[in-house]
């Protein structure tokens, strides 16, 4: 088994997604044996394989990086910092989305308390 933090993070994400090695290999377009070698640390992972794996896991580079650092909780400051890399248009859309989610959450909370 690999002790590389990135491999461990991907393995944990695979297990959390409830995917077998065969399923993730099929969805990522590689053989089961290739995926097994990557996960066991017997083979270096190509960047294209990494991209395919995180696509299948429906996760991001940021998620994997945070997993590698052992950060389980993400604070509002983390989110604010991450948005700095977005273009101004995407940042505006992101903030709009957060505002809408907050409003929906508050409405739901109000309905539950009534």
Protein Blocks (a to p, Z undefined) as FASTA:
>chain_A
ZZbfklmmmmmmmmmnopafklmmmmnopafklmmmmmnopaccdfklmmmmmmmnopaf
klmmmmmnopabdcfklmmmmmmmpcfklmmmmmmmmmmmmmmmmmmmmmmmZZ
